[in-house]
Amino acid sequence: MYRSTARGVFATSPAHDCSRPAIEDDSYPMLRPILLLTVAVFAATLSACSTANRADFLADYQAGRYAQAHRAAVDTASKHTGPRREQAALTAGLAAHALRDYAEADRWLSPLTSNSNAEISGRASAALGLIRAEQNQYQQAAALLSQAATRLNGDEAARAGLHAGEAFLHLGRPQQARVQFSIAHAAAQDPALGAELLAQLNRTGYAVQVGAFRTRHNADVAAQQIRAFVVGLGYDPPRVIPTAPRDGRNLFLVQVGRFTTRAAAEEAKRRIGRRSMVASAVID
């Protein structure tokens, strides 16, 4: 499950002096990153901050009136073109997700992922990627969130990268996950977010262990023998990790993947077979 720790509210742009209330809704912890995405959208794209210029759908959304926000945003999107329609479409998608209507959210968010405005497309990709993660579609989630991380800036990019890394971990692809965590850590400005990313970089989790050998040569041979098979299943190539057991003799482990939960590792073990076992992942 995607945690909400250090994923706080996206700050409004310093270039705008209007104050906006933070969204506080802990009813669905996994929803918080998505529900908060829209706050920054309008700070960056609306040309003025006066109440008269604010769309009603934004006020409804920020107040947690998601059904009203969705209706108003859909109505606005049907009557306008250009940036105003894009803003309304993004809010319609986010509000639909808050209402747990994934099909409706997809209808509004998917076209925006290729928008020429980097912030609009980045936030739409991030929201849609989180939806895919909630649906356990981690391959799509990883792609969408990785794209969002390249289009957004600062903590927004870092949050997208954090979620992209988590999606890669669910896929048993720790190398790609570490790339995302590393890039996100460099982009993070919030200390708590940076600390969470650092913790992810240092995290081990679970792996599928397919063998333990007394010599490096035998371990390398075993890893090479199953490489094509496990890569074909969608996992990273097996890695050989030297360890020092209690008796002082060298031991070389052959492990596949690095998973955040034992259940995910057990599923990978079932697919890999070959007398494999679930073990603690060792950082190589």
C-alpha positions as YAML, in Angstrom:
chain: A
units: angstrom
residues:
- id: 1
  name: MET
  ca: [0.00, 0.00, 0.00]
- id: 2
  name: TYR
  ca: [1.19, 3.47, -0.75]
- id: 3
  name: ARG
  ca: [1.89, 5.34, 2.44]
- id: 4
  name: SER
  ca: [1.07, 8.99, 3.01]
- id: 5
  name: THR
  ca: [4.06, 9.75, 5.23]
- id: 6
  name: ALA
  ca: [5.97, 12.81, 4.06]
- id: 7
  name: ARG
  ca: [3.66, 13.11, 1.06]
- id: 8
  name: GLY
  ca: [2.09, 16.34, 2.31]
- id: 9
  name: VAL
  ca: [0.24, 19.11, 0.54]
- id: 10
  name: PHE
  ca: [1.71, 20.47, -2.67]
- id: 11
  name: ALA
  ca: [2.60, 24.07, -1.89]
- id: 12
  name: THR
  ca: [1.16, 26.94, -3.86]
- id: 13
  name: SER
  ca: [3.56, 28.78, -6.11]
- id: 14
  name: PRO
  ca: [5.51, 31.64, -4.47]
- id: 15
  name: ALA
  ca: [4.50, 33.79, -7.42]
- id: 16
  name: HIS
  ca: [0.92, 33.80, -6.16]
- id: 17
  name: ASP
  ca: [-0.02, 35.52, -2.94]
- id: 18
  name: CYS
  ca: [-3.48, 34.04, -2.44]
- id: 19
  name: SER
  ca: [-3.84, 31.61, 0.44]
- id: 20
  name: ARG
  ca: [-5.47, 28.25, -0.11]
- id: 21
  name: PRO
  ca: [-6.62, 25.84, 2.59]
- id: 22
  name: ALA
  ca: [-4.80, 22.54, 2.76]
- id: 23
  name: ILE
  ca: [-6.84, 19.45, 2.01]
- id: 24
  name: GLU
  ca: [-7.06, 17.21, 5.06]
- id: 25
  name: ASP
  ca: [-8.83, 13.92, 4.39]
- id: 26
  name: ASP
  ca: [-7.49, 10.77, 6.01]
- id: 27
  name: SER
  ca: [-10.47, 8.63, 5.03]
- id: 28
  name: TYR
  ca: [-8.45, 6.98, 2.28]
- id: 29
  name: PRO
  ca: [-4.69, 7.18, 3.01]
- id: 30
  name: MET
  ca: [-3.81, 6.00, -0.51]
- id: 31
  name: LEU
  ca: [-5.93, 8.79, -1.96]
- id: 32
  name: ARG
  ca: [-4.10, 11.65, -0.28]
- id: 33
  name: PRO
  ca: [-1.35, 12.09, -2.91]
- id: 34
  name: ILE
  ca: [-4.00, 12.25, -5.64]
- id: 35
  name: LEU
  ca: [-6.40, 14.49, -3.76]
- id: 36
  name: LEU
  ca: [-3.62, 16.96, -3.12]
- id: 37
  name: LEU
  ca: [-2.39, 17.16, -6.68]
- id: 38
  name: THR
  ca: [-4.95, 19.72, -7.79]
- id: 39
  name: VAL
  ca: [-3.98, 22.35, -5.22]
- id: 40
  name: ALA
  ca: [-0.81, 23.25, -7.08]
- id: 41
  name: VAL
  ca: [-2.33, 23.01, -10.54]
- id: 42
  name: PHE
  ca: [-4.29, 26.21, -10.28]
- id: 43
  name: ALA
  ca: [-1.56, 28.13, -8.52]
- id: 44
  name: ALA
  ca: [0.56, 27.53, -11.59]
- id: 45
  name: THR
  ca: [-2.04, 27.92, -14.32]
- id: 46
  name: LEU
  ca: [-4.67, 30.43, -13.27]
- id: 47
  name: SER
  ca: [-3.76, 33.95, -14.25]
- id: 48
  name: ALA
  ca: [-5.26, 35.64, -11.18]
- id: 49
  name: CYS
  ca: [-6.10, 34.77, -7.60]
- id: 50
  name: SER
  ca: [-9.14, 36.86, -6.91]
- id: 51
  name: THR
  ca: [-12.28, 35.06, -5.77]
- id: 52
  name: ALA
  ca: [-14.13, 36.27, -8.84]
- id: 53
  name: ASN
  ca: [-11.64, 34.53, -11.10]
- id: 54
  name: ARG
  ca: [-11.62, 31.24, -9.27]
- id: 55
  name: ALA
  ca: [-13.72, 28.48, -10.78]
- id: 56
  name: ASP
  ca: [-16.50, 27.14, -8.58]
- id: 57
  name: PHE
  ca: [-15.31, 23.58, -9.18]
- id: 58
  name: LEU
  ca: [-11.96, 24.36, -7.54]
- id: 59
  name: ALA
  ca: [-13.62, 25.77, -4.41]
- id: 60
  name: ASP
  ca: [-15.88, 22.70, -4.19]
- id: 61
  name: TYR
  ca: [-12.94, 20.35, -4.68]
- id: 62
  name: GLN
  ca: [-10.81, 22.02, -2.03]
- id: 63
  name: ALA
  ca: [-13.76, 21.88, 0.39]
- id: 64
  name: GLY
  ca: [-14.08, 18.13, -0.17]
- id: 65
  name: ARG
  ca: [-17.37, 18.41, -2.07]
- id: 66
  name: TYR
  ca: [-16.19, 16.04, -4.77]
- id: 67
  name: ALA
  ca: [-19.54, 15.25, -6.37]
- id: 68
  name: GLN
  ca: [-20.29, 18.96, -6.78]
- id: 69
  name: ALA
  ca: [-16.76, 19.65, -7.98]
- id: 70
  name: HIS
  ca: [-17.07, 16.89, -10.56]
- id: 71
  name: ARG
  ca: [-20.39, 18.19, -11.91]
- id: 72
  name: ALA
  ca: [-19.13, 21.77, -12.09]
- id: 73
  name: ALA
  ca: [-15.83, 20.77, -13.68]
- id: 74
  name: VAL
  ca: [-17.54, 18.64, -16.33]
- id: 75
  name: ASP
  ca: [-19.93, 21.52, -17.10]
- id: 76
  name: THR
  ca: [-17.04, 23.97, -17.39]
- id: 77
  name: ALA
  ca: [-15.03, 21.60, -19.60]
- id: 78
  name: SER
  ca: [-18.00, 21.28, -21.95]
- id: 79
  name: LYS
  ca: [-18.28, 25.04, -22.40]
- id: 80
  name: HIS
  ca: [-14.66, 26.14, -22.73]
- id: 81
  name: THR
  ca: [-11.48, 25.41, -24.64]
- id: 82
  name: GLY
  ca: [-7.80, 25.95, -23.94]
- id: 83
  name: PRO
  ca: [-6.30, 26.25, -20.43]
- id: 84
  name: ARG
  ca: [-9.65, 26.69, -18.68]
- id: 85
  name: ARG
  ca: [-10.96, 23.44, -20.16]
- id: 86
  name: GLU
  ca: [-7.72, 21.65, -19.26]
- id: 87
  name: GLN
  ca: [-7.96, 22.84, -15.64]
- id: 88
  name: ALA
  ca: [-11.59, 21.71, -15.47]
- id: 89
  name: ALA
  ca: [-10.76, 18.35, -17.06]
- id: 90
  name: LEU
  ca: [-7.99, 17.71, -14.54]
- id: 91
  name: THR
  ca: [-10.29, 18.52, -11.63]
- id: 92
  name: ALA
  ca: [-13.04, 16.34, -13.10]
- id: 93
  name: GLY
  ca: [-10.63, 13.42, -13.21]
- id: 94
  name: LEU
  ca: [-9.32, 13.99, -9.69]
- id: 95
  name: ALA
  ca: [-12.82, 14.41, -8.27]
- id: 96
  name: ALA
  ca: [-13.98, 11.23, -10.00]
- id: 97
  name: HIS
  ca: [-11.09, 9.36, -8.43]
- id: 98
  name: ALA
  ca: [-11.97, 10.75, -5.01]
- id: 99
  name: LEU
  ca: [-15.44, 9.33, -5.61]
- id: 100
  name: ARG
  ca: [-13.84, 5.96, -6.50]
- id: 101
  name: ASP
  ca: [-15.14, 6.14, -10.07]
- id: 102
  name: TYR
  ca: [-12.00, 4.96, -11.86]
- id: 103
  name: ALA
  ca: [-13.57, 4.75, -15.31]
- id: 104
  name: GLU
  ca: [-14.68, 8.38, -15.15]
- id: 105
  name: ALA
  ca: [-11.31, 9.47, -13.77]
- id: 106
  name: ASP
  ca: [-9.57, 7.66, -16.61]
- id: 107
  name: ARG
  ca: [-11.83, 9.36, -19.17]
- id: 108
  name: TRP
  ca: [-10.68, 12.82, -18.09]
- id: 109
  name: LEU
  ca: [-7.09, 12.17, -17.08]
- id: 110
  name: SER
  ca: [-5.81, 9.98, -19.92]
- id: 111
  name: PRO
  ca: [-6.05, 12.66, -22.67]
- id: 112
  name: LEU
  ca: [-4.15, 15.10, -20.44]
- id: 113
  name: THR
  ca: [-1.06, 12.88, -20.09]
- id: 114
  name: SER
  ca: [0.13, 14.09, -23.50]
- id: 115
  name: ASN
  ca: [-0.81, 17.74, -22.95]
- id: 116
  name: SER
  ca: [1.73, 20.28, -24.18]
- id: 117
  name: ASN
  ca: [1.72, 21.96, -20.76]
- id: 118
  name: ALA
  ca: [4.29, 20.06, -18.72]
- id: 119
  name: GLU
  ca: [2.58, 20.74, -15.40]
- id: 120
  name: ILE
  ca: [-0.85, 19.64, -16.63]
- id: 121
  name: SER
  ca: [0.49, 16.47, -18.27]
- id: 122
  name: GLY
  ca: [2.77, 15.72, -15.32]
- id: 123
  name: ARG
  ca: [0.00, 16.00, -12.74]
- id: 124
  name: ALA
  ca: [-2.44, 14.01, -14.88]
- id: 125
  name: SER
  ca: [0.18, 11.29, -15.36]
- id: 126
  name: ALA
  ca: [0.94, 11.24, -11.64]
- id: 127
  name: ALA
  ca: [-2.73, 10.93, -10.68]
- id: 128
  name: LEU
  ca: [-3.43, 8.28, -13.29]
- id: 129
  name: GLY
  ca: [-0.30, 6.39, -12.25]
- id: 130
  name: LEU
  ca: [-1.49, 6.29, -8.65]
- id: 131
  name: ILE
  ca: [-4.86, 5.01, -9.81]
- id: 132
  name: ARG
  ca: [-3.14, 2.23, -11.76]
- id: 133
  name: ALA
  ca: [-1.16, 1.34, -8.64]
- id: 134
  name: GLU
  ca: [-4.37, 1.11, -6.62]
- id: 135
  name: GLN
  ca: [-5.67, -1.26, -9.30]
- id: 136
  name: ASN
  ca: [-2.46, -3.35, -8.95]
- id: 137
  name: GLN
  ca: [-1.48, -2.50, -12.53]
- id: 138
  name: TYR
  ca: [2.09, -1.76, -11.55]
- id: 139
  name: GLN
  ca: [3.62, -1.86, -15.03]
- id: 140
  name: GLN
  ca: [1.41, 1.01, -16.19]
- id: 141
  name: ALA
  ca: [1.78, 2.76, -12.85]
- id: 142
  name: ALA
  ca: [5.58, 2.72, -13.10]
- id: 143
  name: ALA
  ca: [5.51, 4.12, -16.65]
- id: 144
  name: LEU
  ca: [3.04, 6.91, -15.86]
- id: 145
  name: LEU
  ca: [4.72, 7.96, -12.62]
- id: 146
  name: SER
  ca: [8.18, 7.89, -14.20]
- id: 147
  name: GLN
  ca: [6.87, 10.16, -16.95]
- id: 148
  name: ALA
  ca: [5.33, 12.48, -14.36]
- id: 149
  name: ALA
  ca: [8.64, 12.72, -12.52]
- id: 150
  name: THR
  ca: [10.33, 14.03, -15.68]
- id: 151
  name: ARG
  ca: [7.69, 16.69, -16.30]
- id: 152
  name: LEU
  ca: [7.27, 18.06, -12.79]
- id: 153
  name: ASN
  ca: [9.72, 19.91, -10.56]
- id: 154
  name: GLY
  ca: [10.87, 19.91, -6.95]
- id: 155
  name: ASP
  ca: [8.81, 17.98, -4.44]
- id: 156
  name: GLU
  ca: [6.13, 17.18, -7.00]
- id: 157
  name: ALA
  ca: [8.73, 15.41, -9.14]
- id: 158
  name: ALA
  ca: [10.14, 13.73, -6.04]
- id: 159
  name: ARG
  ca: [6.73, 12.40, -4.99]
- id: 160
  name: ALA
  ca: [6.07, 11.04, -8.47]
- id: 161
  name: GLY
  ca: [9.50, 9.40, -8.46]
- id: 162
  name: LEU
  ca: [8.87, 7.92, -5.03]
- id: 163
  name: HIS
  ca: [5.65, 6.29, -6.21]
- id: 164
  name: ALA
  ca: [7.31, 5.16, -9.45]
- id: 165
  name: GLY
  ca: [10.02, 3.45, -7.41]
- id: 166
  name: GLU
  ca: [7.41, 1.72, -5.27]
- id: 167
  name: ALA
  ca: [5.66, 0.46, -8.41]
- id: 168
  name: PHE
  ca: [8.96, -0.97, -9.68]
- id: 169
  name: LEU
  ca: [9.47, -2.72, -6.33]
- id: 170
  name: HIS
  ca: [6.08, -4.35, -6.71]
- id: 171
  name: LEU
  ca: [7.28, -5.61, -10.09]
- id: 172
  name: GLY
  ca: [10.40, -7.08, -8.51]
- id: 173
  name: ARG
  ca: [12.67, -4.65, -10.36]
- id: 174
  name: PRO
  ca: [14.83, -3.09, -7.64]
- id: 175
  name: GLN
  ca: [17.41, -1.59, -9.98]
- id: 176
  name: GLN
  ca: [14.83, 0.58, -11.72]
- id: 177
  name: ALA
  ca: [13.31, 1.39, -8.35]
- id: 178
  name: ARG
  ca: [16.63, 2.61, -7.01]
- id: 179
  name: VAL
  ca: [17.11, 4.81, -10.08]
- id: 180
  name: GLN
  ca: [13.75, 6.47, -9.39]
- id: 181
  name: PHE
  ca: [14.44, 6.85, -5.66]
- id: 182
  name: SER
  ca: [17.88, 8.33, -6.36]
- id: 183
  name: ILE
  ca: [16.59, 10.90, -8.87]
- id: 184
  name: ALA
  ca: [13.67, 11.75, -6.61]
- id: 185
  name: HIS
  ca: [15.98, 12.20, -3.61]
- id: 186
  name: ALA
  ca: [18.04, 14.70, -5.58]
- id: 187
  name: ALA
  ca: [14.88, 16.65, -6.51]
- id: 188
  name: ALA
  ca: [13.26, 16.62, -3.05]
- id: 189
  name: GLN
  ca: [13.22, 19.91, -1.14]
- id: 190
  name: ASP
  ca: [11.08, 18.88, 1.83]
- id: 191
  name: PRO
  ca: [13.35, 17.29, 4.50]
- id: 192
  name: ALA
  ca: [10.77, 14.68, 5.51]
- id: 193
  name: LEU
  ca: [10.26, 13.62, 1.91]
- id: 194
  name: GLY
  ca: [14.02, 13.44, 1.40]
- id: 195
  name: ALA
  ca: [14.34, 11.26, 4.51]
- id: 196
  name: GLU
  ca: [11.65, 8.89, 3.25]
- id: 197
  name: LEU
  ca: [13.40, 8.55, -0.10]
- id: 198
  name: LEU
  ca: [16.71, 7.88, 1.63]
- id: 199
  name: ALA
  ca: [15.02, 5.18, 3.71]
- id: 200
  name: GLN
  ca: [13.73, 3.59, 0.53]
- id: 201
  name: LEU
  ca: [17.22, 3.62, -0.93]
- id: 202
  name: ASN
  ca: [18.48, 1.78, 2.15]
- id: 203
  name: ARG
  ca: [15.58, -0.64, 2.27]
- id: 204
  name: THR
  ca: [16.10, -4.33, 1.54]
- id: 205
  name: GLY
  ca: [12.74, -6.12, 1.72]
- id: 206
  name: TYR
  ca: [12.35, -9.66, 0.35]
- id: 207
  name: ALA
  ca: [13.88, -11.56, -2.54]
- id: 208
  name: VAL
  ca: [13.52, -14.96, -4.19]
- id: 209
  name: GLN
  ca: [16.69, -16.94, -3.51]
- id: 210
  name: VAL
  ca: [17.43, -19.61, -6.10]
- id: 211
  name: GLY
  ca: [20.69, -20.88, -4.66]
- id: 212
  name: ALA
  ca: [23.64, -20.52, -2.29]
- id: 213
  name: PHE
  ca: [27.11, -21.60, -3.40]
- id: 214
  name: ARG
  ca: [30.56, -21.96, -1.90]
- id: 215
  name: THR
  ca: [32.32, -20.55, -4.98]
- id: 216
  name: ARG
  ca: [31.68, -17.45, -7.05]
- id: 217
  name: HIS
  ca: [32.08, -19.47, -10.23]
- id: 218
  name: ASN
  ca: [29.24, -21.85, -9.38]
- id: 219
  name: ALA
  ca: [27.01, -18.94, -8.38]
- id: 220
  name: ASP
  ca: [27.73, -17.10, -11.63]
- id: 221
  name: VAL
  ca: [26.95, -20.24, -13.65]
- id: 222
  name: ALA
  ca: [23.64, -20.73, -11.82]
- id: 223
  name: ALA
  ca: [22.70, -17.07, -12.31]
- id: 224
  name: GLN
  ca: [23.47, -17.27, -16.02]
- id: 225
  name: GLN
  ca: [21.42, -20.44, -16.42]
- id: 226
  name: ILE
  ca: [18.23, -18.81, -15.14]
- id: 227
  name: ARG
  ca: [18.84, -15.29, -16.43]
- id: 228
  name: ALA
  ca: [16.75, -15.58, -19.61]
- id: 229
  name: PHE
  ca: [13.95, -17.34, -17.74]
- id: 230
  name: VAL
  ca: [13.51, -14.74, -14.97]
- id: 231
  name: VAL
  ca: [13.95, -11.80, -17.35]
- id: 232
  name: GLY
  ca: [11.25, -13.36, -19.50]
- id: 233
  name: LEU
  ca: [8.97, -13.28, -16.45]
- id: 234
  name: GLY
  ca: [9.57, -9.54, -16.16]
- id: 235
  name: TYR
  ca: [12.06, -9.52, -13.26]
- id: 236
  name: ASP
  ca: [15.54, -8.01, -13.12]
- id: 237
  name: PRO
  ca: [18.43, -10.37, -13.94]
- id: 238
  name: PRO
  ca: [19.55, -12.52, -11.00]
- id: 239
  name: ARG
  ca: [22.30, -11.04, -8.87]
- id: 240
  name: VAL
  ca: [25.18, -12.81, -7.12]
- id: 241
  name: ILE
  ca: [25.87, -11.53, -3.62]
- id: 242
  name: PRO
  ca: [28.92, -12.57, -1.55]
- id: 243
  name: THR
  ca: [28.24, -13.04, 2.17]
- id: 244
  name: ALA
  ca: [30.23, -14.16, 5.21]
- id: 245
  name: PRO
  ca: [28.35, -16.83, 7.23]
- id: 246
  name: ARG
  ca: [29.02, -17.42, 10.91]
- id: 247
  name: ASP
  ca: [31.54, -20.19, 10.21]
- id: 248
  name: GLY
  ca: [33.68, -17.62, 8.41]
- id: 249
  name: ARG
  ca: [33.52, -19.32, 5.02]
- id: 250
  name: ASN
  ca: [32.38, -17.40, 1.94]
- id: 251
  name: LEU
  ca: [28.92, -18.04, 0.59]
- id: 252
  name: PHE
  ca: [27.53, -16.64, -2.66]
- id: 253
  name: LEU
  ca: [23.78, -16.11, -2.88]
- id: 254
  name: VAL
  ca: [21.82, -15.97, -6.12]
- id: 255
  name: GLN
  ca: [18.74, -13.79, -5.63]
- id: 256
  name: VAL
  ca: [16.01, -12.42, -7.89]
- id: 257
  name: GLY
  ca: [14.01, -9.25, -7.26]
- id: 258
  name: ARG
  ca: [13.52, -7.12, -4.19]
- id: 259
  name: PHE
  ca: [9.94, -6.97, -2.93]
- id: 260
  name: THR
  ca: [8.28, -4.75, -0.35]
- id: 261
  name: THR
  ca: [6.03, -7.50, 1.02]
- id: 262
  name: ARG
  ca: [6.48, -11.21, 1.67]
- id: 263
  name: ALA
  ca: [3.27, -11.90, -0.24]
- id: 264
  name: ALA
  ca: [4.74, -10.35, -3.40]
- id: 265
  name: ALA
  ca: [7.92, -12.39, -2.95]
- id: 266
  name: GLU
  ca: [5.89, -15.58, -2.47]
- id: 267
  name: GLU
  ca: [4.06, -14.93, -5.72]
- id: 268
  name: ALA
  ca: [7.39, -14.46, -7.52]
- id: 269
  name: LYS
  ca: [8.67, -17.68, -5.93]
- id: 270
  name: ARG
  ca: [5.62, -19.53, -7.25]
- id: 271
  name: ARG
  ca: [6.31, -18.25, -10.76]
- id: 272
  name: ILE
  ca: [10.04, -18.93, -10.68]
- id: 273
  name: GLY
  ca: [9.84, -22.38, -9.05]
- id: 274
  name: ARG
  ca: [13.14, -24.30, -9.35]
- id: 275
  name: ARG
  ca: [13.34, -25.06, -5.62]
- id: 276
  name: SER
  ca: [13.55, -21.35, -4.87]
- id: 277
  name: MET
  ca: [12.78, -19.82, -1.48]
- id: 278
  name: VAL
  ca: [11.77, -16.45, -0.06]
- id: 279
  name: ALA
  ca: [14.62, -14.77, 1.82]
- id: 280
  name: SER
  ca: [15.61, -11.38, 3.09]
- id: 281
  name: ALA
  ca: [16.95, -9.35, 0.20]
- id: 282
  name: VAL
  ca: [20.63, -8.54, 0.55]
- id: 283
  name: ILE
  ca: [21.94, -5.19, -0.70]
- id: 284
  name: ASP
  ca: [24.60, -5.87, -3.30]
...
